[in-house]
Amino acid sequence: MTETTPLQPPSQTEDPIETVALLKERAEGALVQGDHEALFTLVQDFPAIDIAELLEELSQPDRRAFLEIVQHQLPAEVVSEIDESLREEVFEILGPAGVAAVVSDLHTDDALDLIEDLDEEQQREILSSVSAGERAFLEEGLSYPEESAGRLMQQEIVCVPPFWTVGETLTFVREMEDVSDHLYDIYVVDPSHQPIGAVSLGALLKNPLDQVVSEIMRTSIHPIAAEEDQEQVANLFRRYSLVSAPVIDDAGRIVGMIIFDDVMTVMDEEAEEDLLLMANVGESDFHEPVWTTAYWRTRWLLVTLFDVLMSAFVITHFEASIQAVTALAALMPIGANLSGAFGMQVTTVMVRALATNSLREADTWRAVRKEVQVALVIGGALAVFSGGLVTFFLKNPPLGGVLAASLMLDMIWAAFAGALVPIVIDRFNLDPAISSGPIITTTTDILGFAIFLGLATLFLL
């Protein structure tokens, strides 16, 4: 067997892409040589995210062989980090008992993230294999709506009464078995278990042991309803720069906590989702089979086909005008393309403002008015420039004037629709990131051709 130099865990400055590439090379070599110990070393010595990305990079046969060898030594955090599109394959290899072991090693929020997308039969098999206490926690978490604070929270929390001292609190924390490694705040609760304050570990460590907790706790804790949407949770953390926040039930009792690293994941997911939806592709598009990817993309390409056919329909109605002034054929895409690009700029800004709660209902018309004013500035400059070029090179001032006027109207419409359409879609509780783009593109193309050719027919023929 060929000896290989042990691969060292990456330093904080090392490129993660290079690390995963080296891991892949070693893993493939170990699989070929049958060196199981090398594989065990990889999964134990390297960060979970690197091993998860390694599994995503391996071919399907190599990934299956890798998992079958290391399944009993695979850290739970690795399974938690694996892309959702590959989890079904991993679960099949691990089996219900293996998945249950993984779930038992994770905090409730990560465990819920693993099993929430499984069908009910698979969930029952896994839940039946975990302890009664863990099963109760997981079943409670699954009872909350998807993408809610209840699904996002950790149920492993530390709560103390306000009359305890710092010493009693620290002793209590040390003796707890299920306390999180990422504990930042200890919550102070009243007799009905409603949170009335919080004390950070730093505050506990720097105060005397006989100091009463109620005297050092902070009362601004921003409790979050368990039913609250995760986007609103992320906005709350961003607005108040929170490290953690308690989650409460309908009666106001504390049932869990959310910490900032979970919220960072939500922010990343929401930003990624908006980006992908603006391009009309899915987050699992990269890992899906060819036919599945083709099916999902074709739906949105049909929208583009409709746009093209409608534009062609408009153009055919001005065939005589184009034959009379042949320059119209070359100039007519200018207004449609520029207004379409400007409209997508406006739409992107509005979708992001809606996603971050930066745009309130009272600000709607102010936002629309601002974008129209921007369109007047930019459209005016582009109209003068393009109209001047046509007048200078084609020696046709009327045609230059028609192009300038149509471009101004196109830009105004793009600003108005680009700002208002996402707001209207959001008011109907739909996702503006999905629908705004096709609507703006279609209307700016059709109106761009119709306005330019219509004005040309009216003033040049």
N, C-alpha and C positions, 0 to 999 in steps of 0.2 A: 504494500500500500504506500502510495506517495505521501511523504510528510509535507504538511503545510504549516506556514507560520500562523500562530493564533491571531485571530482578528480582534483587535482591542476595541472596547466601546468608544464611541465618538466623543471628542471634546466638544465644548459648547460652541466653538468657532468653526467646527467642521461642517462641510456642506452636507445636508441630509440626503440629497440626491445621490452624491457619491457614496455615502454610507450604505444606502439601500442597494446600490449597484454592486458594491463589494459583498454585501450580505447575500445577494442573489447568486453571485459567482461561487461563493463558498457553499451555499446550500445546494446548488446544482451539482457541484463537485462531490459533496458528501453523499448525496443521493446516488450518484453513479458508483462511488466506492463502497457504499453500504456503511458509511461511518456514522452510526447513530449517535455516538457520544458527541461528535462535532455539532450535530443538530441540537442536542440537549443543551450544549454550551451556548449556542446562539440564542435560544429562547430564554435562557436564564440570565445571560450577561448583558443583553441589549435592551434599550427602552421598548416598552410595549408598542408605541407608535411605529418604530422602525420595523419590528417584526410583523405588524399588521400590514404595513406597506410592502414588505417582502412577500407576504402571501398573495397580495394583489398583483405583484409583478410576476410571480411564477406562473408557468403554464398550468392548465387545469390538471393534467396528469401528475406533474411534479408537486402541485399544491396538495393534491389528495394524498400522495405518498408521504409528503412532509407531515401532514396532519395525522395520518395514521400512525406514524412513528412517535411523534412527540405529544399526542393528544393528552396523555395522563400527566404530562409535565408542562403543559401549555398554561402560562399565567392567565388568570381571568381577565386582566386588563387588556391583554392582546385581543381576546374575543370581543371585548367591548369596543375596541378601536377599529375593528375590521369594517370595511364598507358594507352598508346594508344589503347591497345586491349580492354579496358573497356569503352572507350569514346562513342562508338556507343550506348551502353546501357544507359549511362548517358544522352546523347543527346535525346534519345527516351523519357525518363521520363521528361526532362526539356522542350522539345518541341522547335520549332524554336524561339518563343518569349523569352523563358528562356535562350536559348543559346545566342541569340542576346544581352540580358541584361548582360550576362557574358562577351561577347566579348567587349561590351562598357566599361566595368570596367577594361579592361586589356590594357597594352601597345601594340602597333601594332605587335611587334615581337611575343609576347605570343598569341595574338589573331590569328595571321596567323598560328601559330603552331597548334591551335585548329581546324581551319576550312580547312586547306590546303588538308587534306586527305579525306574530304567529297566529294560526287559526286556533279556535277554541279547544279542539282536541289536543293539539300540541301543548297549549298552555296548561291544560289539565294534567297531562303527563308530567310536565316539569314541576308544577306546583305540588303534585302528590309526592314528589321525591325530595322536597325540602322540608325543613322543620316546621312545626306548627306556627311558631312565632314569625318566621320569615314568610310563611304562606299568608298569614294574616296581613302583614305589611304590604305584600305584593298585591293581594286581592283588593285591599283598600286603595292602593295606587291605581290599579286598573279600573276602579269604579269612577275615576275622574275623567273628564273629557280629554280627548287627544289634544296635544299641544297646549295644555293648561298648566297652571302653576302646580297643581296636584301631581301631574306626571313628572314635573321638573324637580320637585323638592326631594331632599333627603329626609327620611323619617328618623334617622339616628341623630337626635338632638339632646342637649343638656338643659334641663329646666330646674331652677331652684326657687325657693320662697324668698321674699324680700328681707326677712329677718335673719337669714343665715349670715355668717361671717365669711370673710375671704378664706380663712383657714378651712372651714367646713366645706366650702365650695371646691377648693383645690383637692381636698381629700376625696370628695365625692367623684370628681372627674377622674382621678387616678384609679379609683376602684371600679369604674365602669368598664365593661367588657366591649361594648359595641360603639364606643366613642370614635368619631371620625378623626382620621389623621389630618383632615383639613378643617379643624375646629377653630373658628375665629371668635365667635360670640357665644356667650352663655346667656340664656333668656331667663328673666325674672318674671314669675307668674303669680297671679293672685289665687285664692282658694278655689276659684272656678276654672283654673288652668288657662286663664286668658293672659296673654303677654302684656306686661306693663313697663318693661324696660329690658335693657341688655347690658352686659358687661363684657368687654373684650378680655382675652387672656393677658394682654399687656397691662391692662388696668389692674387685674388681679395680682399680677406678679410685682407690681411696683407699690402696692398699698399694704399696710400692716395686716397681719393675720387676724387681728381682732376687729378690723374695720367691717362694719355692717354693709352688706351688698347694696341695700337700698340707697345708701349715701353716696355711692360711686357709680351707680348705674346711669345710663342715658335713657331718656324717655322717647326720643325721636327715633323710632324703630321701623316705621313704614310697613305695617303688617299687610300681607297680600292675601286676598281671598283665594281659596284652593281652585275655584272655577275660573279665575282670571286667565285670559289668553297670554301665552308666553311672550308675544310681541309687546304687550303692555308691561309685562314684568321687565323685559329688557329695557324698555323706555324709562321705567322707574329707576332701575339701577344706573342707567346712563345719566339721568337728570340729577340724581342726588349722590352720585359717586359712591354707591353702596358696596360694601364688602359682603354682607349677608343680610337677609331679611326673613322674618318669621312668616309662615303660612298658616292661615287660620281657617276653620270650618264655618258653617253658617251660624253657629252659636258664638263665634269669636274665640273658640278654644284653639290653642296652638297645636298643629298636627305635623309640622315639619319646618324645614328651613331651606332656603335657596342661597347658594353661594355664588360668587362672581364668576368662577370658572365655568359653571353650568350656563350662566347667562352669556358668557363670551361665545360658547358653542352655539347658542341660539342666535346671537348676532351674526356669526359667521354663516349659519345655515340660512337665515333670512336674506342676507346679502347675496349669497350664492343662488338662492332660489329666485330672487328678483332678477339677477343677471341672466340666469338660464331661461327664465320665462320670457324675458325681453327678446331673447333669440329663439323662443319657442322650442326648446329642447329640455329634456329631463335630466335630473341629477344623476341617475343611474345609466344615462345614455352610453357612457364609455364602456361599461361592462356588459351591456345587454347583447343578445344574439343579433345577427344581421337583420333578420326579418322583423324582429320586434322594434329595433331602432328605425328601420325603414317605415314601418307602419305608423309610428308616432310622429315622425317627421313629415310624412306625406299629408297628414291632416292639415298642417299649417301651410305646407306648400300649395295646397288646394286654395287657401285663402289668397295667396299670391297670384295663383292662376286666375281667380275671379277678378282680382285687381287689374291684371293685364288685359283680360277679355273686356272688361268694362271700359278701360282706357281705349282699347282698339275700337270699341263700339262708338265712343265719342269722336274719335279721329275720323272714322268713316263718314260721319255726318258733315264733315268739313272738307271732303275730298276735293270738291270744286275749288275751294279757297286755296288749298295747298297746290293744286295744279296751276292756278293763276299766279300765285306768289310762291315759287319753289323754295325760297329762303325760309318759309314757315316750317318746313319739315326739319331743317337743321336747328332752328331756334326753339321749337316748342318744348323740348325736354328741359330747357334751362329753368324755367319757373317751377315745374313739377319737382325736379331733383333738388333744387335749393330749398324750396319750402318743405319738402319731405324731410331733408336733413335737419332743418331748423326745428320742425315740428317734433322730431324724435329727441332733440336736445331738450326742448321744453318738457316733453312727456317724461323723460328720464328724471329731470329735476323734480317734477311734481310727484312722481311715484315715490321717490326717495323721501320727499317731505311728508307724504302721507304715511309711509312706513315708519318714520321716526316721530310721528305726532308733532312735527314742526308746523304743520298747516292746520289751523283750526277753522271751524265752519265760518266764524266771523271774518276770517281773512280771505275767504274765497274770491270775492270780487276784487279785492286789493291785489291778490296774486295774478288774477286774469288781466287786470288793468296794467300791471307792471310788465307782463310778458308782451302785451300788445304794444306798449310804449317802446320796448326793446325792439320789437319787430319793425316799428316805424323808423327807428334809428338805423338798424342794420339793413332793412329792406330799402330804405331811402338811398343809402350809400350804394348798395348793389344795383338798384334801379338806375341811378345816375351813371354808374360805371358801365353796366352792360348796355344801356341805351345809347351812351356815348360811343362805345365801340362799334355798335351796329351802324350808327349814323356816320361815323368816320370811315369805316371800311366798306360798307355797302352803299354809301352815299344815298341813304334812304331815311331821312329824319322821321317821317310818319311811322315807319316800321320800328325805329328805335323808340319812339314814344309809346307805341303799343306794347313792346316788350317791357319797358320800364313800368307802365301802368299795371300790366298783368302781374309782374313780379311783386309789386307792392301789395296788390290784393291777395296774391298767394301767400305772402309772408304774414299778412294780418290774419288770414284764416288759420294758418299753421299755428300761430301764437295763441289764438282764441281757442281752437280745438285742442291743441296740445296741452293747454292749461286746464280746460274745463272738462274734457272727456274723462281723464283719470279721476277727477273729483266726483263726477256723476256716477261712474262705475263703482267707486268706493262707497257712495251713499246707498247703493243697492247691496252692500255687503259682499261684493264680488272683488276679485283680485285685479286691480288695475294693471299690474305688470303683465298679465296674460293678454288682455283685450285691447289695451290702449294702442299698442304698436300697430297691429293690423288696421285698426280704424283710422288712425292718423295717416298711415301710408296710403291707404286706399283713397281717402277723401282728398288728400293733397295731390295725388296723381291725377285723379279724374277731374277735379276742379282746375288744376293747373293747366291741363290741356284744353278744357272747355273755356276757361276765361281767356286764354291767349288766342285761341282760334276764333272764339266769338268776337273779341275786340278787333281782331284782324279783319274778319268778315265785315264788321260794321263800319270800320273806318278806312280800310284800304281798298275795298271793292265797290 
